Each structure stands twice: as structure tokens, then as C-alpha cells.
Amino acid sequence: MPLVRKSLLLLIAGVLSALVLHHTYLPLGFYGLAALTIGYRLTIFAGWMSFPRWPIKATAVLLAPAMVYFSFNGTVSLEGTSAFLVAAGLLKVLEVSDRRGGVVLIWVIFFLQASGFLFDQSFYAALNGVVSLWLATAAMVSLQASTTRGLPANIPVLRTTNSLMLWALPFMLLLYFVFPRVGPLWSVAVQANSATTGLSSRMSPGDIASLSQSDETAFRVTFDGVKPPQSQLYWSAMILANYDGRAWEVAENDDKTINWWLPSRKQVAAQNDDSFYRYDIMMAPTGQQYLFALSEVVAVDAPATNTLGLTEEGVLLSKTPIFQSIGYGVASATVATSLSNLSQPLSSSTQNNFSSRDQFLQLPRFGNPQARALGEQLQQETNSVSAFARSFMDLIRNQNFVYTLTPPVYGDNDIDAFLFEQRRGFCAHYASALAFTARASGIPARVIGGYQGGEWHPDGFLIVRQYDAHAWVELWENGQWQRFDPTAAVAPDRIEFGLQRALEQEGSFLRERLLSAQRMRQVSWFNKVMLQVESLDYYWTRFVLGYKGNTQRNFLKRWLGADQFADGLIYIAYALVLSFLFTAAWLWRQQRLNRPSALIRAWQHLQQVAAEGGVDSKHGTAPTALLTDIKTNYPVLNAQCEVAQKAFEEHLYRDVSSEKKTTRELALVKQLKALSSRIRALSKLRNR
């Protein structure tokens, strides 16, 4: 059976809605494919063109996988496999012509929407999912109503769809609250050039400048109690210890030894509140194992047991790459805390014997001779590591260095060119120069990659965005690492007020994102709307997406008394049985409510018995006509038919009270049943 207009339009709308979450990675060619297939299908429906023949279909089937292959460089990735599904769905739109094809396309819509959640799980993605689900369900109802074997043709499609989704809501809530959260059974990495974090294990001076053109949210932080000042919000992610003359990268052994026994944040709750910063982080997926935290991590509340840990160098890691939003709680020691008084080991950056000293002095044998000479000169002129760092920062503060998002491209001897010629750079240029000169003077140094600062929301949480990405330096002094940030010397506004304030005169903030909402924050009404949007998305991420691990265990234990997930599965089984019983009872009652009255059933039975006895009656025959035919065929029933006919007339046309009407109806039912019995008996006598 061909598709009706309503079914086709609902299917196309469902496909378009399901594609929304895939826009972040699809190349432009896929948008052209979507416009071509949907436009072609609509012209077919309008009667302007016919369905494509098999040569065109075969060509499309060959070209679509080729487009996916070349768009993603032939690599197996999450984007590539999802793009293949998108291409298949669009080609199905081109040929869908009947109910069977429509059902297949509905399943494609469900799969497209589900795969879209792998890339976006925000509140707005959830709203998009509800819309896609509604459209696909409405298309399903419309398809079923368009066939004689399905639903009634005049069924209200939209109202029925709303009813079905409301009935599904309790099941959804049950599964959400009770069903155990388990990790994915499979994992496919995203493309390296489309990762959302931008931070990688290798950093050249221009990498962070490029990342600072993104306004995507990296993570959000909620502090419990005392908050650090803006100048202390250094969110470290990775230690870049190796330098090859062009870029800094993570040493191979930085994540080999991990203390998975890192204590829970609850174990330090009895300490003085001023001794720790306690905070919860909701982090966006990065595809990497690195996590963000302030320095001197003391304890972590992981989303599940033994999933987070601390390396020997003080880097907080996840056991598996982060492909979904993750929430975790951290306690970090404040500057005033005496670390030796804590009962549990802290960051090994203050605990180890610094056996890897040579690693943090490593430099290429050749290159940047002026920077090497500067390091030796500053070392001779100062008597401590702190004095060395202050001298370096005085140099860049007093010699017209410029903090810019548009530095020149430096070639060989890039640090010399930066320090002694151009003197224009971003945070990574300054951090790289300080670390290089320190190592050249014999001071162990390392570059730290992470984020600095963030924007405080009126609701009390901190939003850290990709443009807050930052690099700074740690130098080894008096048996521990000390943080030094040369960016603070050349652009103090960057540390105190953020990147936008620091680049206000240059005008390069988010220059490549002209439509970014961050560029319009000075508009009062727009800023209020954006604050509400951010607040809504934050609470969705924290309380809905964050409902897993310990949070779910605590809920099951508090409200259901379930200590184990197995107990939760038992509750699910009980709830499903009860819900099915309730649904069955409701459906039975609905059928009873829609059941014909006793009089109609008795009359239909009389028609059936009369037909078996040789009295033919067509659909819609009046009662008096049928009774007359019965009298003609069975004269012995003449008196009984007269009584029934008179009772019919009184029941239908005499105006009496409802009580008398009910009494007469019951009497008429008995007369019709008795007449049916007499006809059946007489019919058997005739057939002997």
C-alpha cells in the first residue's frame, strides 16, 4: 500500500530531527546528500518525477560509502560509522514508497537518534530526542492506520501518539532510577581532528592559541565551602616533560604508576574547612584519560570504585578514556595546608625523591643558543629558583612583550626568535620559553597543560570553557614543585579577569566564531537568557547525567533498601510484572466499556440464528422487517414475533423513565433469546 501524505511528511520530519545531533562532525557533502534525497522524494510525491530506476540506485549505493570513506580518511571511528548510518538513512528516504519501507525508515530514525547521543547528551539534545521519538511514533501510528489490517483509518494520529508516549513515561522513569548503570560493552575512538577537548599529549606553542577560538564548555565546578581566588584557579590536566625542539609532550612513563587507592573525599571531611578546597567537577567527554583538578589533590570521590587515580607526578587520571560526561568530587589542599600532617599520601609531586631529575633537565643538543645563554646569565645573577623565575618575568614585563592570539609563525630556533626578535606570543610561547631557559640553567622544569580561571555563574558554579585553556610552568625548588606563570607578568588581566578582558584591545577574542553567544554577553537581555540556559544545562548534567555510580547506589539504598544492584534488578522485575498486570486490566476494562449492549448482542445473535435457519437478512435490516421474514418462514412463531415486534416499538419510540426503559430492555432481551432458541430448534426439526 503506498504511503499517504501524512505518513511521508512525518517520516521526513523524523529523519531531519534525528540528524540534528550529527551536525558537529558531518562534512558538507552530507548536507548536500540530505537536500538531494529529501527534495527528490518530495518531487516524486508531488508527481513531478518517478522513483529512480536500479542504475541510479546502484550508483547511489556505491557513491555513499565512498563519500564516507574519503570524508574520514578511511579510518574506523565513531564519526565514520555514524556517518555511514546517516548515509544509509538518507538513501532509504529516496526509495521509501510503501508501508514496509516506512517501518524500516522508522527504525533508522531510532538508530540515528540513539547514535546522536554519543556526540551530545545535553538538555537540548534530550529535547531533540523527545521530538524525534514523537515524530517517529506518530509516523508509526499513521502507517498502521493506512492499512486495512492496522488501526482504524480515522484514528487521531497526534492524540494517539501523545497517549502512547505518556504510557511509556512510567517505564522510562523506572529504568532510569533502578536499572544498573554499566559501562559500554564497546568503545570506538573519535577522530583526532574533531575531539572536543583540544588538549593533547603533545603541545606546540600555537596549539592552545587555536583552541582558544572555541567557546565549548570543558567542565563545570561546584565548590563546597571556601572558594579559591580567581588567580589560584589553575586546573592542571597533564605534565609535558619532553621537549624535542619544536613541541612539548607527555613523557611515556608519566601514567605508568597510578595510586588507585586514592582515598575518598569523605575521609578528609573531619579536617579544618580552611585546609581544603572541596569541589565537584562535571566534565565533558574528551576521549582521553586526563582529568582536571587543582594542585595537591588529597582525595577523590569517583563515580565508581577504583576508576580514578593519581600518577607519581600528580596527574589525575581515569582508568578508561572519557567518552561520556563524567562527574567526580575532589579535595585539594590549600596553600596554607601543611602537607606532612595528612595521614594519607598526597600528590607524589611532594612525596617522591625526585629520581627522574634528568628527565626534567632534558633539552635538544642544539638550537636556541641565545635562550641557553639567557638561562645561564639569569642563573648567575640570582641565588634561588624563585629569584630566577622573577627575573625572567621581569624581563618580559619590561621589554615590550605582547600577549596575542595572533603570534607570528616561528621556524627554527623559535624560542630565540620569540624572546629576542618578535616578542609576540600566547601563553604556550611564554611557558615554553621559561621552561627552556630554566633547564638551560640547570633548574628542573616542566610545562603544565590545563585551564586557568573560569566564569562564575550567579547560581554559584564555575564554568570553564575551551578558551580558558592555558599553559604554565612548574620549577623544582626546596624539594617540591612550585608554580610560575609568565603570562601573569605580560598579561595580568588574563589571570584575574579571563581571556576576553586580556584581548579586549586586540579584538581577537573568538574572532573565528562570529555567531558565538559569548561575544554578545554585553547585551543585557541576551546575557540573562544565556545565564538561564547555562543554568538549565548545568543542572541537567549534574543531576540527570550524573545519576550513576555512587549516586544511584545511595538512591537505591535510601528509598528501596537495596544494597546491591542485583536487588535493583529484582525491583525492576516486580515493577514490570505489576505494570503489565495493570495494563492488561486497563485494556480489559476498555474492551468491556466498548462492548455492545446486551440488546444489540441479543439482536445480532438472532440475526445469526435466523440466517442459519434460512432467513437471510442483509446488513442494516430493520428489526420489524426481520421479524416479518421470520413469521413468513416459521408461521408457528407468528405470535411470538408479534410480541417481540411490539416490544421493539415501545422500547424505541415510547418516552418513559430510564428505570422503566431498562426494565423493558431486559424483557426484550429475554424475548429475543427465547425466539433464537425456538428458531434453532425448529431448524433442526426441518433438517431431519
Residue pairs with C-beta under 8 A, 6 or more apart in sequence:
1 98
1 99
1 146
1 147
2 97
2 98
3 11
3 96
3 97
3 98
3 99
3 101
3 102
3 143
3 146
4 142
4 146
5 45
6 142
6 157
7 102
7 139
7 142
7 143
7 146
8 41
8 45
8 96
8 102
10 135
10 138
10 139
10 142
11 93
11 96
11 102
11 105
11 106
11 109
11 139
12 38
12 41
12 42
12 93
13 135
14 105
14 106
14 109
14 132
14 135
14 136
14 139
15 38
15 89
15 90
15 93
15 105
15 108
15 109
15 112
16 34
16 38
17 109
17 113
17 128
17 131
17 132
17 135
18 89
18 109
18 112
18 113
18 116
18 132
18 136
19 26
19 34
19 86
19 112
19 116
20 116
20 128
21 113
21 116
21 117
21 119
21 120
21 125
21 128
22 82
22 83
22 86
22 112
22 115
22 116
22 119
24 119
24 120
24 194
25 79
25 82
25 83
25 119
25 191
25 194
26 83
26 86
27 71
29 67
29 71
30 67
30 71
30 83
30 86
30 87
30 90
33 64
33 67
33 87
33 90
34 90
37 90
37 91
37 93
37 94
38 90
38 93
40 49
40 52
40 94
41 93
41 94
41 96
43 49
44 50
44 51
51 95
51 97
52 60
52 94
52 95
57 94
57 95
60 91
60 94
61 91
64 87
64 88
64 90
64 91
65 84
65 87
67 87
68 80
68 83
68 84
68 87
71 80
71 83
72 79
72 80
72 83
72 191
75 191
76 188
77 188
77 189
77 190
77 191
78 118
78 119
78 188
78 189
78 190
78 191
79 190
79 191
79 194
80 191
81 188
82 115
82 116
82 118
82 119
85 108
85 111
85 112
85 115
86 112
88 108
89 105
89 108
89 109
89 111
89 112
92 101
92 104
92 105
92 108
93 105
95 101
96 102
96 104
96 105
99 143
99 146
99 147
102 139
102 143
103 140
103 143
105 139
106 136
106 139
106 140
106 143
109 132
109 135
109 136
109 139
110 133
110 136
112 132
113 128
113 129
113 132
113 133
113 136
116 125
116 128
116 129
117 125
117 129
118 323
121 324
121 325
121 541
121 545
122 537
122 540
122 541
123 536
123 537
123 540
123 541
123 544
124 537
126 540
126 544
133 165
134 161
134 165
137 161
137 164
137 165
138 157
138 158
138 161
141 151
141 155
141 157
141 160
141 161
141 164
142 157
143 150
144 150
144 151
145 151
145 152
145 153
145 154
145 155
145 157
146 153
151 160
167 583
170 579
171 579
174 572
174 575
174 576
174 579
175 572
176 547
177 547
177 552
177 555
178 556
178 560
178 568
178 571
178 572
178 575
179 568
179 569
179 572
180 552
180 565
180 568
180 569
181 547
181 548
181 549
181 552
183 320
184 323
187 320
187 321
187 323
189 287
189 321
190 287
190 323
192 200
195 286
195 287
195 288
196 216
196 284
196 285
196 286
196 287
196 466
197 218
197 284
197 286
197 287
197 288
197 466
198 207
198 208
198 210
198 211
198 214
198 466
198 469
199 211
199 237
199 238
199 286
199 288
199 290
199 449
199 450
199 469
200 207
200 288
201 238
201 240
201 249
201 250
201 288
202 240
202 247
202 248
202 249
202 250
203 240
203 247
203 248
203 249
203 428
203 447
203 449
203 471
204 246
204 247
204 248
204 428
205 247
205 407
205 410
205 414
205 418
205 425
205 426
205 428
205 429
205 432
206 407
206 409
206 426
206 428
207 428
208 426
208 427
208 428
208 449
208 469
208 470
208 471
209 405
209 406
209 407
209 426
209 428
211 466
211 467
211 469
212 405
212 426
212 466
212 467
212 469
212 499
213 405
213 467
213 510
213 511
213 512
213 513
214 465
214 466
214 467
214 513
215 465
215 466
215 467
215 510
215 513
215 516
215 517
215 518
216 284
216 465
216 466
217 284
217 463
217 464
217 465
217 466
218 283
218 284
218 292
218 451
218 464
218 465
218 466
218 468
218 469
219 235
219 281
219 282
219 283
219 284
219 292
219 451
219 464
220 281
220 282
220 461
220 462
220 463
220 464
220 538
220 541
220 542
221 279
221 280
221 281
221 282
221 454
221 461
221 462
221 464
222 279
222 280
222 460
222 461
222 462
222 542
223 277
223 278
223 279
223 460
223 462
224 278
224 279
224 280
225 273
225 277
225 278
226 273
226 274
226 277
226 334
227 277
228 277
228 294
228 334
230 453
230 495
230 496
230 497
231 488
231 495
231 496
232 294
232 335
233 294
233 452
233 453
233 454
233 462
234 294
234 295
234 448
234 450
234 452
234 470
234 472
234 483
234 485
235 292
235 293
235 294
235 450
235 451
235 452
235 454
235 464
236 292
236 293
236 294
236 295
236 314
236 315
236 448
236 449
236 450
237 290
237 291
237 292
237 315
237 449
237 450
237 451
238 250
238 254
238 290
238 315
238 448
238 449
238 450
239 250
239 251
239 254
239 313
239 314
239 315
239 446
239 447
239 448
239 449
240 248
240 249
240 250
240 446
240 447
240 448
240 449
240 471
241 248
241 249
241 250
241 251
241 254
241 359
241 360
241 362
241 446
241 447
242 248
242 249
242 250
242 251
242 359
242 362
243 362
243 363
243 364
243 432
243 435
243 436
243 439
244 364
245 364
245 367
246 414
248 432
248 435
248 447
251 359
253 356
254 311
254 312
254 313
254 315
255 289
255 311
255 315
255 317
256 311
256 312
257 311
257 312
258 309
258 310
258 311
258 317
259 309
259 310
259 311
259 345
259 348
260 306
260 308
260 309
260 319
261 309
262 297
262 299
262 300
262 308
262 309
262 310
263 298
263 299
263 300
263 344
264 299
264 300
264 301
265 278
265 298
265 299
265 300
265 301
265 329
265 330
265 331
266 299
266 301
267 299
267 344
268 276
268 298
268 299
268 331
268 342
274 334
274 336
275 333
275 334
275 336
275 337
276 298
276 331
276 332
276 333
276 334
276 337
277 294
277 331
277 332
277 333
277 334
278 329
278 330
278 331
279 294
279 329
279 330
279 332
280 327
280 328
280 329
280 330
280 542
281 291
281 292
281 293
281 327
281 328
281 329
281 330
282 325
282 326
282 327
282 538
282 541
282 542
282 545
282 546
283 291
283 292
283 322
283 325
283 326
283 327
283 328
284 325
285 322
285 323
285 324
285 325
285 326
286 321
286 322
287 321
287 322
287 323
288 321
288 322
289 317
289 318
289 319
289 320
289 321
289 322
290 315
290 316
290 317
290 318
291 308
291 316
291 317
291 318
291 322
291 326
291 328
292 316
292 450
292 451
292 464
293 316
293 330
293 332
294 330
294 332
295 314
295 332
295 347
295 483
296 314
296 332
296 333
296 337
296 339
296 346
296 347
296 349
296 350
297 310
297 314
297 316
297 330
297 331
297 332
297 346
297 347
298 331
298 332
298 333
298 342
298 344
298 346
299 330
299 331
299 344
300 308
300 310
300 316
300 328
300 329
300 330
300 331
301 328
301 329
301 330
301 550
302 308
302 328
302 549
302 550
303 326
303 327
303 328
303 548
303 549
303 550
303 551
304 548
304 549
304 550
306 319
307 318
307 319
307 320
308 316
308 317
308 318
308 319
308 328
309 316
309 317
309 319
310 316
310 317
310 347
310 348
311 317
311 348
312 348
312 352
313 348
313 349
314 347
314 348
314 349
314 481
316 330
318 326
324 545
325 541
325 545
325 546
327 541
327 542
327 545
327 546
333 339
333 342
333 346
339 346
339 350
345 351
349 480
349 481
350 479
350 480
350 481
354 444
354 476
354 479
357 444
357 476
360 439
360 444
360 445
360 446
360 476
361 439
361 442
361 444
361 445
362 439
363 372
363 436
363 439
363 440
367 412
367 413
368 413
368 414
368 415
368 416
368 436
369 413
369 416
370 413
370 416
370 419
370 420
371 415
371 416
371 419
371 433
371 436
371 437
371 440
372 437
372 440
374 419
374 437
374 440
375 436
375 437
375 438
375 439
375 440
375 441
376 440
376 441
378 388
378 391
378 392
378 437
378 441
379 388
379 441
379 442
379 443
381 391
382 388
382 390
382 391
384 477
385 438
385 443
385 475
385 476
385 477
385 482
386 477
386 482
388 438
388 441
388 443
388 475
389 434
389 438
389 473
389 475
389 484
392 433
392 434
392 437
392 438
392 486
393 434
393 484
393 486
393 488
393 489
394 489
396 423
396 430
396 486
396 489
396 490
397 489
397 490
399 423
400 423
401 423
401 424
401 425
401 430
401 490
402 423
402 424
402 425
402 490
403 425
403 426
403 427
403 430
403 487
403 490
403 491
403 494
403 502
403 503
404 424
404 425
404 426
404 503
404 506
404 508
405 426
405 503
405 506
405 508
405 509
405 511
406 506
406 508
407 418
407 422
407 424
407 425
407 426
407 429
408 422
408 424
410 417
410 418
410 422
411 417
415 432
415 433
415 436
418 424
418 425
418 429
418 433
419 433
425 433
427 470
427 471
427 472
427 487
427 494
428 447
428 471
430 486
430 487
430 490
431 447
431 448
431 471
431 472
431 473
431 485
431 486
431 487
432 447
432 471
433 486
434 445
434 473
434 484
434 486
435 445
435 446
435 447
435 473
436 445
438 444
438 445
438 473
438 475
439 445
443 475
443 476
444 475
444 476
445 473
445 474
445 475
445 476
446 473
446 474
446 481
447 471
447 472
447 473
448 471
448 472
448 473
448 474
448 483
449 469
449 471
450 469
450 470
450 471
451 464
451 468
451 469
451 470
452 468
452 470
452 472
452 485
452 494
452 495
453 464
453 468
453 470
453 494
453 495
453 498
453 499
454 462
454 463
454 464
454 465
454 468
454 498
455 462
455 463
455 464
455 465
455 498
456 462
456 463
457 463
457 531
457 534
457 535
457 538
458 531
458 535
459 535
459 538
461 538
463 534
463 538
465 518
467 499
467 509
467 510
467 518
468 498
468 499
470 487
472 483
472 484
472 485
472 486
472 487
473 483
473 484
473 485
473 486
474 481
474 482
474 483
474 484
475 481
475 482
475 484
476 482
485 495
487 494
487 495
488 494
488 495
491 502
493 501
493 502
494 501
494 502
499 509
500 509
500 518
503 509
509 519
510 516
510 518
510 519
513 519
517 526
517 530
520 526
520 527
521 527
521 530
547 555
553 565
556 562
556 563
556 565
556 567
556 568
557 563
560 567
560 568
560 571
561 567
562 568
562 570
562 571
596 604
598 665
598 666
598 669
599 651
599 665
599 668
599 669
599 672
602 668
602 669
602 672
602 673
602 676
603 623
603 672
605 672
605 673
605 676
606 626
606 672
606 675
606 676
606 679
607 617
607 621
607 626
609 676
609 679
609 680
609 683
610 617
610 626
610 629
610 630
610 679
611 617
612 680
612 683
613 633
613 634
613 679
613 680
613 682
613 683
613 686
614 633
614 683
615 626
615 629
615 630
615 633
615 679
616 629
617 625
617 626
617 629
623 645
623 648
624 645
624 648
624 649
627 641
627 644
627 645
627 648
628 641
630 637
630 641
630 675
630 679
631 637
631 638
631 641
631 642
634 678
634 679
634 682
636 682
637 675
637 678
637 679
637 682
640 671
640 674
640 675
640 678
641 675
643 671
644 668
644 671
644 672
644 675
647 664
647 667
647 668
647 671
648 668
650 664
651 661
651 664
651 665
651 668
656 664
